[in-house]
Amino acid sequence: MANRFGTRTRRGRGKLLGRLLSVAVFCAIIVMFNFGITNLTQVSEEEALSAARYAVTRATVKFYAIEGHFPPNIDVLIEHYGLHVDLDQFIVHFDPIGANIMPQIAVFPR
């Protein structure tokens, strides 16, 4: 006759399988967390690059609206028109073509 109120002991194989399953679930959670953080970082960097491009273009158009010609270089926009671009994080290519032609503007990540 079996003891109804006693605890059942699991066999050794069942304990090992349970532990392996727990470790596998834990590792899966860690991998998914790492993937999410990596994806979030990539999206954040793309948004920062897009914002930098927009800021340079907006400052250039603002300069043209006030002065009547496009700026000769990016330094004028930084010094006098409040353009804030992290030059340690981005490479800004600003190629003026003429006084009344929009310069070629490209912003690249470093």
Biopython code that builds the backbone (N, CA, C, O; Angstrom):
import numpy as np
from Bio.PDB.StructureBuilder import StructureBuilder

atoms = [
    (1, "MET", "N", (0.839, -1.158, 0.000)),
    (1, "MET", "CA", (0.000, 0.000, 0.000)),
    (1, "MET", "C", (0.901, 1.243, 0.000)),
    (1, "MET", "O", (1.894, 1.308, 0.723)),
    (2, "ALA", "N", (0.527, 2.224, -0.829)),
    (2, "ALA", "CA", (1.364, 3.408, -0.990)),
    (2, "ALA", "C", (1.002, 4.461, 0.049)),
    (2, "ALA", "O", (-0.135, 4.520, 0.518)),
    (3, "ASN", "N", (1.933, 5.253, 0.388)),
    (3, "ASN", "CA", (1.721, 6.341, 1.323)),
    (3, "ASN", "C", (1.083, 7.509, 0.573)),
    (3, "ASN", "O", (1.720, 8.092, -0.304)),
    (4, "ARG", "N", (-0.147, 7.857, 0.895)),
    (4, "ARG", "CA", (-0.856, 8.909, 0.177)),
    (4, "ARG", "C", (-0.365, 10.306, 0.534)),
    (4, "ARG", "O", (-0.473, 11.212, -0.292)),
    (5, "PHE", "N", (0.149, 10.503, 1.684)),
    (5, "PHE", "CA", (0.519, 11.825, 2.148)),
    (5, "PHE", "C", (2.017, 12.107, 2.026)),
    (5, "PHE", "O", (2.462, 13.211, 2.339)),
    (6, "GLY", "N", (2.751, 11.183, 1.604)),
    (6, "GLY", "CA", (4.184, 11.364, 1.467)),
    (6, "GLY", "C", (4.526, 12.041, 0.135)),
    (6, "GLY", "O", (3.699, 12.113, -0.773)),
    (7, "THR", "N", (5.722, 12.516, 0.047)),
    (7, "THR", "CA", (6.149, 13.145, -1.202)),
    (7, "THR", "C", (6.707, 12.090, -2.127)),
    (7, "THR", "O", (7.368, 11.141, -1.705)),
    (8, "ARG", "N", (6.428, 12.278, -3.365)),
    (8, "ARG", "CA", (6.979, 11.365, -4.352)),
    (8, "ARG", "C", (8.361, 11.860, -4.752)),
    (8, "ARG", "O", (8.592, 13.063, -4.865)),
    (9, "THR", "N", (9.220, 10.976, -4.953)),
    (9, "THR", "CA", (10.550, 11.352, -5.409)),
    (9, "THR", "C", (10.608, 11.143, -6.915)),
    (9, "THR", "O", (10.142, 10.133, -7.441)),
    (10, "ARG", "N", (11.182, 12.105, -7.580)),
    (10, "ARG", "CA", (11.337, 11.998, -9.020)),
    (10, "ARG", "C", (12.560, 11.165, -9.322)),
    (10, "ARG", "O", (13.515, 11.100, -8.548)),
    (11, "ARG", "N", (12.497, 10.566, -10.414)),
    (11, "ARG", "CA", (13.653, 9.783, -10.826)),
    (11, "ARG", "C", (14.762, 10.710, -11.273)),
    (11, "ARG", "O", (14.492, 11.871, -11.580)),
    (12, "GLY", "N", (15.959, 10.261, -11.319)),
    (12, "GLY", "CA", (17.117, 11.068, -11.684)),
    (12, "GLY", "C", (17.009, 11.638, -13.089)),
    (12, "GLY", "O", (17.446, 12.763, -13.335)),
    (13, "ARG", "N", (16.442, 10.890, -13.998)),
    (13, "ARG", "CA", (16.326, 11.350, -15.386)),
    (13, "ARG", "C", (15.351, 12.519, -15.492)),
    (13, "ARG", "O", (15.592, 13.439, -16.274)),
    (14, "GLY", "N", (14.292, 12.511, -14.755)),
    (14, "GLY", "CA", (13.303, 13.590, -14.754)),
    (14, "GLY", "C", (13.877, 14.892, -14.213)),
    (14, "GLY", "O", (13.582, 15.968, -14.732)),
    (15, "LYS", "N", (14.689, 14.795, -13.180)),
    (15, "LYS", "CA", (15.326, 15.991, -12.616)),
    (15, "LYS", "C", (16.282, 16.624, -13.617)),
    (15, "LYS", "O", (16.315, 17.845, -13.774)),
    (16, "LEU", "N", (17.050, 15.792, -14.286)),
    (16, "LEU", "CA", (18.011, 16.287, -15.268)),
    (16, "LEU", "C", (17.297, 16.955, -16.432)),
    (16, "LEU", "O", (17.720, 18.017, -16.890)),
    (17, "LEU", "N", (16.233, 16.355, -16.909)),
    (17, "LEU", "CA", (15.464, 16.922, -18.010)),
    (17, "LEU", "C", (14.842, 18.262, -17.612)),
    (17, "LEU", "O", (14.811, 19.192, -18.418)),
    (18, "GLY", "N", (14.357, 18.364, -16.402)),
    (18, "GLY", "CA", (13.779, 19.620, -15.911)),
    (18, "GLY", "C", (14.819, 20.723, -15.818)),
    (18, "GLY", "O", (14.547, 21.868, -16.176)),
    (19, "ARG", "N", (15.990, 20.388, -15.347)),
    (19, "ARG", "CA", (17.063, 21.383, -15.246)),
    (19, "ARG", "C", (17.528, 21.832, -16.619)),
    (19, "ARG", "O", (17.762, 23.019, -16.843)),
    (20, "LEU", "N", (17.663, 20.881, -17.544)),
    (20, "LEU", "CA", (18.069, 21.247, -18.909)),
    (20, "LEU", "C", (17.027, 22.135, -19.576)),
    (20, "LEU", "O", (17.376, 23.076, -20.289)),
    (21, "LEU", "N", (15.776, 21.846, -19.350)),
    (21, "LEU", "CA", (14.709, 22.668, -19.904)),
    (21, "LEU", "C", (14.753, 24.078, -19.313)),
    (21, "LEU", "O", (14.565, 25.053, -20.040)),
    (22, "SER", "N", (14.994, 24.194, -18.039)),
    (22, "SER", "CA", (15.096, 25.505, -17.393)),
    (22, "SER", "C", (16.265, 26.304, -17.953)),
    (22, "SER", "O", (16.128, 27.496, -18.227)),
    (23, "VAL", "N", (17.405, 25.661, -18.125)),
    (23, "VAL", "CA", (18.583, 26.335, -18.680)),
    (23, "VAL", "C", (18.310, 26.765, -20.124)),
    (23, "VAL", "O", (18.699, 27.863, -20.522)),
    (24, "ALA", "N", (17.649, 25.917, -20.909)),
    (24, "ALA", "CA", (17.345, 26.257, -22.298)),
    (24, "ALA", "C", (16.397, 27.454, -22.380)),
    (24, "ALA", "O", (16.590, 28.337, -23.216)),
    (25, "VAL", "N", (15.389, 27.493, -21.530)),
    (25, "VAL", "CA", (14.457, 28.625, -21.518)),
    (25, "VAL", "C", (15.184, 29.894, -21.095)),
    (25, "VAL", "O", (14.962, 30.951, -21.686)),
    (26, "PHE", "N", (16.033, 29.815, -20.103)),
    (26, "PHE", "CA", (16.809, 30.973, -19.651)),
    (26, "PHE", "C", (17.706, 31.495, -20.769)),
    (26, "PHE", "O", (17.778, 32.704, -20.988)),
    (27, "CYS", "N", (18.387, 30.602, -21.475)),
    (27, "CYS", "CA", (19.257, 31.016, -22.583)),
    (27, "CYS", "C", (18.450, 31.653, -23.712)),
    (27, "CYS", "O", (18.901, 32.619, -24.327)),
    (28, "ALA", "N", (17.272, 31.123, -23.986)),
    (28, "ALA", "CA", (16.415, 31.699, -25.030)),
    (28, "ALA", "C", (15.984, 33.115, -24.656)),
    (28, "ALA", "O", (15.937, 34.000, -25.510)),
    (29, "ILE", "N", (15.675, 33.322, -23.396)),
    (29, "ILE", "CA", (15.286, 34.660, -22.943)),
    (29, "ILE", "C", (16.457, 35.631, -23.077)),
    (29, "ILE", "O", (16.267, 36.768, -23.510)),
    (30, "ILE", "N", (17.643, 35.206, -22.717)),
    (30, "ILE", "CA", (18.828, 36.061, -22.835)),
    (30, "ILE", "C", (19.085, 36.418, -24.301)),
    (30, "ILE", "O", (19.392, 37.571, -24.604)),
    (31, "VAL", "N", (18.966, 35.459, -25.206)),
    (31, "VAL", "CA", (19.190, 35.716, -26.636)),
    (31, "VAL", "C", (18.151, 36.699, -27.171)),
    (31, "VAL", "O", (18.493, 37.615, -27.919)),
    (32, "MET", "N", (16.890, 36.517, -26.792)),
    (32, "MET", "CA", (15.846, 37.431, -27.257)),
    (32, "MET", "C", (16.053, 38.839, -26.699)),
    (32, "MET", "O", (15.818, 39.818, -27.408)),
    (33, "PHE", "N", (16.479, 38.957, -25.468)),
    (33, "PHE", "CA", (16.766, 40.260, -24.868)),
    (33, "PHE", "C", (17.911, 40.949, -25.600)),
    (33, "PHE", "O", (17.839, 42.143, -25.892)),
    (34, "ASN", "N", (18.969, 40.194, -25.895)),
    (34, "ASN", "CA", (20.114, 40.742, -26.609)),
    (34, "ASN", "C", (19.708, 41.203, -28.008)),
    (34, "ASN", "O", (20.141, 42.265, -28.454)),
    (35, "PHE", "N", (18.891, 40.426, -28.698)),
    (35, "PHE", "CA", (18.417, 40.798, -30.022)),
    (35, "PHE", "C", (17.598, 42.083, -29.960)),
    (35, "PHE", "O", (17.737, 42.943, -30.830)),
    (36, "GLY", "N", (16.756, 42.224, -28.957)),
    (36, "GLY", "CA", (15.944, 43.433, -28.804)),
    (36, "GLY", "C", (16.786, 44.665, -28.553)),
    (36, "GLY", "O", (16.516, 45.719, -29.130)),
    (37, "ILE", "N", (17.788, 44.563, -27.718)),
    (37, "ILE", "CA", (18.681, 45.687, -27.432)),
    (37, "ILE", "C", (19.449, 46.085, -28.692)),
    (37, "ILE", "O", (19.589, 47.274, -28.978)),
    (38, "THR", "N", (19.945, 45.110, -29.443)),
    (38, "THR", "CA", (20.678, 45.395, -30.676)),
    (38, "THR", "C", (19.781, 46.098, -31.681)),
    (38, "THR", "O", (20.198, 47.069, -32.313)),
    (39, "ASN", "N", (18.565, 45.622, -31.834)),
    (39, "ASN", "CA", (17.623, 46.225, -32.768)),
    (39, "ASN", "C", (17.277, 47.650, -32.345)),
    (39, "ASN", "O", (17.196, 48.539, -33.192)),
    (40, "LEU", "N", (17.075, 47.879, -31.068)),
    (40, "LEU", "CA", (16.757, 49.208, -30.562)),
    (40, "LEU", "C", (17.916, 50.176, -30.806)),
    (40, "LEU", "O", (17.686, 51.331, -31.165)),
    (41, "THR", "N", (19.132, 49.730, -30.621)),
    (41, "THR", "CA", (20.305, 50.567, -30.865)),
    (41, "THR", "C", (20.406, 50.946, -32.330)),
    (41, "THR", "O", (20.707, 52.096, -32.651)),
    (42, "GLN", "N", (20.159, 50.000, -33.220)),
    (42, "GLN", "CA", (20.234, 50.263, -34.650)),
    (42, "GLN", "C", (19.170, 51.279, -35.073)),
    (42, "GLN", "O", (19.461, 52.185, -35.853)),
    (43, "VAL", "N", (17.969, 51.140, -34.578)),
    (43, "VAL", "CA", (16.892, 52.080, -34.912)),
    (43, "VAL", "C", (17.231, 53.468, -34.380)),
    (43, "VAL", "O", (16.973, 54.465, -35.054)),
    (44, "SER", "N", (17.800, 53.545, -33.192)),
    (44, "SER", "CA", (18.177, 54.822, -32.602)),
    (44, "SER", "C", (19.250, 55.523, -33.427)),
    (44, "SER", "O", (19.183, 56.737, -33.624)),
    (45, "GLU", "N", (20.235, 54.777, -33.910)),
    (45, "GLU", "CA", (21.293, 55.362, -34.737)),
    (45, "GLU", "C", (20.743, 55.864, -36.069)),
    (45, "GLU", "O", (21.170, 56.911, -36.556)),
    (46, "GLU", "N", (19.807, 55.136, -36.659)),
    (46, "GLU", "CA", (19.191, 55.574, -37.915)),
    (46, "GLU", "C", (18.381, 56.848, -37.717)),
    (46, "GLU", "O", (18.395, 57.731, -38.575)),
    (47, "GLU", "N", (17.682, 56.949, -36.607)),
    (47, "GLU", "CA", (16.906, 58.151, -36.312)),
    (47, "GLU", "C", (17.831, 59.358, -36.094)),
    (47, "GLU", "O", (17.519, 60.462, -36.540)),
    (48, "ALA", "N", (18.943, 59.157, -35.426)),
    (48, "ALA", "CA", (19.893, 60.248, -35.198)),
    (48, "ALA", "C", (20.489, 60.726, -36.526)),
    (48, "ALA", "O", (20.668, 61.927, -36.727)),
    (49, "LEU", "N", (20.793, 59.803, -37.421)),
    (49, "LEU", "CA", (21.331, 60.165, -38.737)),
    (49, "LEU", "C", (20.298, 60.949, -39.538)),
    (49, "LEU", "O", (20.635, 61.944, -40.179)),
    (50, "SER", "N", (19.058, 60.510, -39.504)),
    (50, "SER", "CA", (17.984, 61.210, -40.207)),
    (50, "SER", "C", (17.773, 62.612, -39.634)),
    (50, "SER", "O", (17.558, 63.562, -40.387)),
    (51, "ALA", "N", (17.832, 62.745, -38.333)),
    (51, "ALA", "CA", (17.670, 64.053, -37.690)),
    (51, "ALA", "C", (18.812, 64.991, -38.056)),
    (51, "ALA", "O", (18.588, 66.184, -38.260)),
    (52, "ALA", "N", (20.029, 64.472, -38.141)),
    (52, "ALA", "CA", (21.179, 65.303, -38.521)),
    (52, "ALA", "C", (21.038, 65.792, -39.964)),
    (52, "ALA", "O", (21.312, 66.957, -40.254)),
    (53, "ARG", "N", (20.611, 64.907, -40.867)),
    (53, "ARG", "CA", (20.397, 65.320, -42.263)),
    (53, "ARG", "C", (19.342, 66.419, -42.348)),
    (53, "ARG", "O", (19.514, 67.410, -43.058)),
    (54, "TYR", "N", (18.255, 66.226, -41.617)),
    (54, "TYR", "CA", (17.171, 67.204, -41.632)),
    (54, "TYR", "C", (17.645, 68.544, -41.068)),
    (54, "TYR", "O", (17.292, 69.594, -41.606)),
    (55, "ALA", "N", (18.429, 68.528, -40.007)),
    (55, "ALA", "CA", (18.907, 69.764, -39.381)),
    (55, "ALA", "C", (19.807, 70.553, -40.319)),
    (55, "ALA", "O", (19.688, 71.775, -40.404)),
    (56, "VAL", "N", (20.708, 69.873, -41.026)),
    (56, "VAL", "CA", (21.607, 70.568, -41.950)),
    (56, "VAL", "C", (20.810, 71.162, -43.110)),
    (56, "VAL", "O", (21.050, 72.302, -43.509)),
    (57, "THR", "N", (19.878, 70.405, -43.643)),
    (57, "THR", "CA", (19.060, 70.904, -44.754)),
    (57, "THR", "C", (18.206, 72.089, -44.309)),
    (57, "THR", "O", (18.099, 73.084, -45.026)),
    (58, "ARG", "N", (17.601, 71.985, -43.134)),
    (58, "ARG", "CA", (16.757, 73.064, -42.620)),
    (58, "ARG", "C", (17.573, 74.339, -42.385)),
    (58, "ARG", "O", (17.112, 75.431, -42.715)),
    (59, "ALA", "N", (18.771, 74.215, -41.823)),
    (59, "ALA", "CA", (19.618, 75.384, -41.582)),
    (59, "ALA", "C", (20.065, 76.011, -42.903)),
    (59, "ALA", "O", (20.184, 77.232, -42.998)),
    (60, "THR", "N", (20.310, 75.192, -43.912)),
    (60, "THR", "CA", (20.717, 75.708, -45.224)),
    (60, "THR", "C", (19.585, 76.510, -45.862)),
    (60, "THR", "O", (19.812, 77.595, -46.398)),
    (61, "VAL", "N", (18.383, 75.982, -45.805)),
    (61, "VAL", "CA", (17.233, 76.685, -46.368)),
    (61, "VAL", "C", (16.940, 77.958, -45.573)),
    (61, "VAL", "O", (16.568, 78.976, -46.156)),
    (62, "LYS", "N", (17.102, 77.913, -44.277)),
    (62, "LYS", "CA", (16.913, 79.102, -43.442)),
    (62, "LYS", "C", (17.921, 80.189, -43.822)),
    (62, "LYS", "O", (17.568, 81.364, -43.928)),
    (63, "PHE", "N", (19.171, 79.788, -44.024)),
    (63, "PHE", "CA", (20.201, 80.733, -44.449)),
    (63, "PHE", "C", (19.807, 81.361, -45.781)),
    (63, "PHE", "O", (19.933, 82.575, -45.947)),
    (64, "TYR", "N", (19.337, 80.564, -46.723)),
    (64, "TYR", "CA", (18.949, 81.067, -48.043)),
    (64, "TYR", "C", (17.771, 82.039, -47.926)),
    (64, "TYR", "O", (17.740, 83.056, -48.618)),
    (65, "ALA", "N", (16.822, 81.738, -47.073)),
    (65, "ALA", "CA", (15.663, 82.610, -46.914)),
    (65, "ALA", "C", (16.048, 83.961, -46.321)),
    (65, "ALA", "O", (15.455, 84.978, -46.679)),
    (66, "ILE", "N", (17.014, 83.989, -45.435)),
    (66, "ILE", "CA", (17.415, 85.231, -44.775)),
    (66, "ILE", "C", (18.431, 86.010, -45.619)),
    (66, "ILE", "O", (18.295, 87.221, -45.794)),
    (67, "GLU", "N", (19.436, 85.321, -46.135)),
    (67, "GLU", "CA", (20.550, 85.981, -46.815)),
    (67, "GLU", "C", (20.335, 86.165, -48.325)),
    (67, "GLU", "O", (20.901, 87.081, -48.921)),
    (68, "GLY", "N", (19.528, 85.307, -48.939)),
    (68, "GLY", "CA", (19.303, 85.428, -50.380)),
    (68, "GLY", "C", (20.255, 84.592, -51.219)),
    (68, "GLY", "O", (20.156, 84.593, -52.446)),
    (69, "HIS", "N", (21.161, 83.889, -50.589)),
    (69, "HIS", "CA", (22.068, 82.967, -51.277)),
    (69, "HIS", "C", (22.390, 81.824, -50.318)),
    (69, "HIS", "O", (22.171, 81.926, -49.111)),
    (70, "PHE", "N", (22.903, 80.756, -50.866)),
    (70, "PHE", "CA", (23.228, 79.606, -50.025)),
    (70, "PHE", "C", (24.575, 79.811, -49.341)),
    (70, "PHE", "O", (25.425, 80.533, -49.861)),
    (71, "PRO", "N", (24.780, 79.187, -48.186)),
    (71, "PRO", "CA", (26.042, 79.391, -47.455)),
    (71, "PRO", "C", (27.237, 78.794, -48.196)),
    (71, "PRO", "O", (27.099, 77.799, -48.908)),
    (72, "PRO", "N", (28.406, 79.404, -48.028)),
    (72, "PRO", "CA", (29.600, 78.891, -48.710)),
    (72, "PRO", "C", (30.159, 77.615, -48.073)),
    (72, "PRO", "O", (30.822, 76.824, -48.745)),
    (73, "ASN", "N", (29.894, 77.415, -46.783)),
    (73, "ASN", "CA", (30.374, 76.201, -46.105)),
    (73, "ASN", "C", (29.521, 75.918, -44.873)),
    (73, "ASN", "O", (28.685, 76.731, -44.480)),
    (74, "ILE", "N", (29.740, 74.785, -44.290)),
    (74, "ILE", "CA", (28.953, 74.351, -43.134)),
    (74, "ILE", "C", (29.301, 75.145, -41.873)),
    (74, "ILE", "O", (28.467, 75.270, -40.976)),
    (75, "ASP", "N", (30.513, 75.679, -41.795)),
    (75, "ASP", "CA", (30.942, 76.413, -40.604)),
    (75, "ASP", "C", (30.094, 77.656, -40.354)),
    (75, "ASP", "O", (29.852, 78.019, -39.203)),
    (76, "VAL", "N", (29.634, 78.317, -41.433)),
    (76, "VAL", "CA", (28.773, 79.491, -41.283)),
    (76, "VAL", "C", (27.467, 79.100, -40.593)),
    (76, "VAL", "O", (26.964, 79.827, -39.736)),
    (77, "LEU", "N", (26.933, 77.963, -40.971)),
    (77, "LEU", "CA", (25.686, 77.500, -40.354)),
    (77, "LEU", "C", (25.883, 77.154, -38.883)),
    (77, "LEU", "O", (25.014, 77.423, -38.054)),
    (78, "ILE", "N", (27.016, 76.564, -38.567)),
    (78, "ILE", "CA", (27.295, 76.182, -37.178)),
    (78, "ILE", "C", (27.509, 77.422, -36.312)),
    (78, "ILE", "O", (26.992, 77.491, -35.197)),
    (79, "GLU", "N", (28.256, 78.389, -36.806)),
    (79, "GLU", "CA", (28.599, 79.562, -36.006)),
    (79, "GLU", "C", (27.462, 80.573, -35.880)),
    (79, "GLU", "O", (27.240, 81.121, -34.800)),
    (80, "HIS", "N", (26.741, 80.824, -36.972)),
    (80, "HIS", "CA", (25.795, 81.930, -36.967)),
    (80, "HIS", "C", (24.325, 81.527, -37.008)),
    (80, "HIS", "O", (23.462, 82.357, -36.722)),
    (81, "TYR", "N", (24.020, 80.303, -37.349)),
    (81, "TYR", "CA", (22.617, 79.918, -37.509)),
    (81, "TYR", "C", (22.188, 78.800, -36.567)),
    (81, "TYR", "O", (21.124, 78.212, -36.761)),
    (82, "GLY", "N", (22.977, 78.500, -35.569)),
    (82, "GLY", "CA", (22.569, 77.582, -34.516)),
    (82, "GLY", "C", (22.479, 76.120, -34.909)),
    (82, "GLY", "O", (21.741, 75.354, -34.288)),
    (83, "LEU", "N", (23.219, 75.725, -35.930)),
    (83, "LEU", "CA", (23.215, 74.317, -36.317)),
    (83, "LEU", "C", (24.057, 73.524, -35.325)),
    (83, "LEU", "O", (25.215, 73.855, -35.070)),
    (84, "HIS", "N", (23.465, 72.481, -34.774)),
    (84, "HIS", "CA", (24.164, 71.610, -33.834)),
    (84, "HIS", "C", (24.220, 70.209, -34.428)),
    (84, "HIS", "O", (23.210, 69.507, -34.480)),
    (85, "VAL", "N", (25.394, 69.812, -34.870)),
    (85, "VAL", "CA", (25.615, 68.468, -35.399)),
    (85, "VAL", "C", (26.837, 67.912, -34.691)),
    (85, "VAL", "O", (27.875, 68.569, -34.620)),
    (86, "ASP", "N", (26.712, 66.710, -34.171)),
    (86, "ASP", "CA", (27.836, 66.068, -33.497)),
    (86, "ASP", "C", (28.827, 65.582, -34.548)),
    (86, "ASP", "O", (28.639, 64.525, -35.151)),
    (87, "LEU", "N", (29.877, 66.359, -34.761)),
    (87, "LEU", "CA", (30.854, 66.024, -35.798)),
    (87, "LEU", "C", (31.751, 64.860, -35.395)),
    (87, "LEU", "O", (32.484, 64.328, -36.229)),
    (88, "ASP", "N", (31.702, 64.458, -34.123)),
    (88, "ASP", "CA", (32.418, 63.255, -33.706)),
    (88, "ASP", "C", (31.640, 61.995, -34.091)),
    (88, "ASP", "O", (32.217, 60.917, -34.234)),
    (89, "GLN", "N", (30.335, 62.143, -34.255)),
    (89, "GLN", "CA", (29.475, 61.008, -34.586)),
    (89, "GLN", "C", (29.142, 60.936, -36.080)),
    (89, "GLN", "O", (28.900, 59.853, -36.614)),
    (90, "PHE", "N", (29.131, 62.106, -36.756)),
    (90, "PHE", "CA", (28.732, 62.156, -38.160)),
    (90, "PHE", "C", (29.783, 62.856, -39.017)),
    (90, "PHE", "O", (30.514, 63.726, -38.544)),
    (91, "ILE", "N", (29.843, 62.461, -40.273)),
    (91, "ILE", "CA", (30.640, 63.158, -41.282)),
    (91, "ILE", "C", (29.644, 63.923, -42.139)),
    (91, "ILE", "O", (28.739, 63.330, -42.726)),
    (92, "VAL", "N", (29.812, 65.243, -42.211)),
    (92, "VAL", "CA", (28.896, 66.076, -42.987)),
    (92, "VAL", "C", (29.617, 66.502, -44.262)),
    (92, "VAL", "O", (30.648, 67.172, -44.219)),
    (93, "HIS", "N", (29.046, 66.095, -45.405)),
    (93, "HIS", "CA", (29.582, 66.494, -46.716)),
    (93, "HIS", "C", (28.700, 67.637, -47.217)),
    (93, "HIS", "O", (27.516, 67.439, -47.491)),
    (94, "PHE", "N", (29.274, 68.819, -47.333)),
    (94, "PHE", "CA", (28.547, 70.012, -47.750)),
    (94, "PHE", "C", (29.289, 70.578, -48.948)),
    (94, "PHE", "O", (30.371, 71.148, -48.803)),
    (95, "ASP", "N", (28.704, 70.420, -50.141)),
    (95, "ASP", "CA", (29.372, 70.828, -51.373)),
    (95, "ASP", "C", (28.561, 71.928, -52.052)),
    (95, "ASP", "O", (27.593, 71.637, -52.754)),
    (96, "PRO", "N", (28.953, 73.210, -51.846)),
    (96, "PRO", "CA", (28.225, 74.295, -52.499)),
    (96, "PRO", "C", (28.508, 74.302, -54.005)),
    (96, "PRO", "O", (29.653, 74.186, -54.441)),
    (97, "ILE", "N", (27.431, 74.440, -54.784)),
    (97, "ILE", "CA", (27.563, 74.426, -56.239)),
    (97, "ILE", "C", (27.580, 75.851, -56.775)),
    (97, "ILE", "O", (28.368, 76.173, -57.663)),
    (98, "GLY", "N", (26.733, 76.684, -56.250)),
    (98, "GLY", "CA", (26.647, 78.077, -56.670)),
    (98, "GLY", "C", (25.866, 78.859, -55.639)),
    (98, "GLY", "O", (25.350, 78.295, -54.674)),
    (99, "ALA", "N", (25.781, 80.173, -55.848)),
    (99, "ALA", "CA", (25.124, 81.026, -54.871)),
    (99, "ALA", "C", (23.620, 80.763, -54.799)),
    (99, "ALA", "O", (23.022, 80.877, -53.729)),
    (100, "ASN", "N", (23.013, 80.415, -55.922)),
    (100, "ASN", "CA", (21.564, 80.216, -55.945)),
    (100, "ASN", "C", (21.168, 78.783, -56.252)),
    (100, "ASN", "O", (20.021, 78.535, -56.624)),
    (101, "ILE", "N", (22.060, 77.857, -56.112)),
    (101, "ILE", "CA", (21.774, 76.434, -56.314)),
    (101, "ILE", "C", (21.997, 75.719, -54.987)),
    (101, "ILE", "O", (23.024, 75.894, -54.332)),
    (102, "MET", "N", (21.015, 74.911, -54.609)),
    (102, "MET", "CA", (21.095, 74.183, -53.333)),
    (102, "MET", "C", (22.354, 73.317, -53.309)),
    (102, "MET", "O", (22.591, 72.535, -54.230)),
    (103, "PRO", "N", (23.164, 73.460, -52.247)),
    (103, "PRO", "CA", (24.370, 72.622, -52.167)),
    (103, "PRO", "C", (24.037, 71.147, -51.979)),
    (103, "PRO", "O", (22.962, 70.793, -51.494)),
    (104, "GLN", "N", (24.966, 70.309, -52.367)),
    (104, "GLN", "CA", (24.792, 68.881, -52.131)),
    (104, "GLN", "C", (25.120, 68.619, -50.655)),
    (104, "GLN", "O", (26.196, 68.964, -50.167)),
    (105, "ILE", "N", (24.176, 68.008, -49.975)),
    (105, "ILE", "CA", (24.324, 67.756, -48.543)),
    (105, "ILE", "C", (24.210, 66.251, -48.317)),
    (105, "ILE", "O", (23.244, 65.620, -48.746)),
    (106, "ALA", "N", (25.197, 65.691, -47.644)),
    (106, "ALA", "CA", (25.162, 64.283, -47.284)),
    (106, "ALA", "C", (25.732, 64.145, -45.875)),
    (106, "ALA", "O", (26.741, 64.764, -45.536)),
    (107, "VAL", "N", (25.076, 63.332, -45.071)),
    (107, "VAL", "CA", (25.523, 63.072, -43.701)),
    (107, "VAL", "C", (25.717, 61.581, -43.555)),
    (107, "VAL", "O", (24.820, 60.794, -43.855)),
    (108, "PHE", "N", (26.892, 61.196, -43.094)),
    (108, "PHE", "CA", (27.246, 59.785, -42.951)),
    (108, "PHE", "C", (27.653, 59.497, -41.498)),
    (108, "PHE", "O", (28.209, 60.366, -40.826)),
    (109, "PRO", "N", (27.385, 58.310, -41.027)),
    (109, "PRO", "CA", (27.875, 57.944, -39.683)),
    (109, "PRO", "C", (29.373, 57.686, -39.725)),
    (109, "PRO", "O", (29.906, 57.238, -40.741)),
    (110, "ARG", "N", (30.046, 57.970, -38.625)),
    (110, "ARG", "CA", (31.492, 57.670, -38.548)),
    (110, "ARG", "C", (31.697, 56.217, -38.254)),
    (110, "ARG", "O", (32.836, 55.763, -38.150)),
]
sb = StructureBuilder()
sb.init_structure("model")
sb.init_model(0)
sb.init_chain("A")
sb.init_seg("    ")
for serial, (resi, resn, name, xyz) in enumerate(atoms, 1):
    if name == "N":
        sb.init_residue(resn, " ", resi, " ")
    sb.init_atom(name, np.array(xyz, "f"), 0.0, 1.0, " ", f" {name:<3s}", serial, name[0])
structure = sb.get_structure()
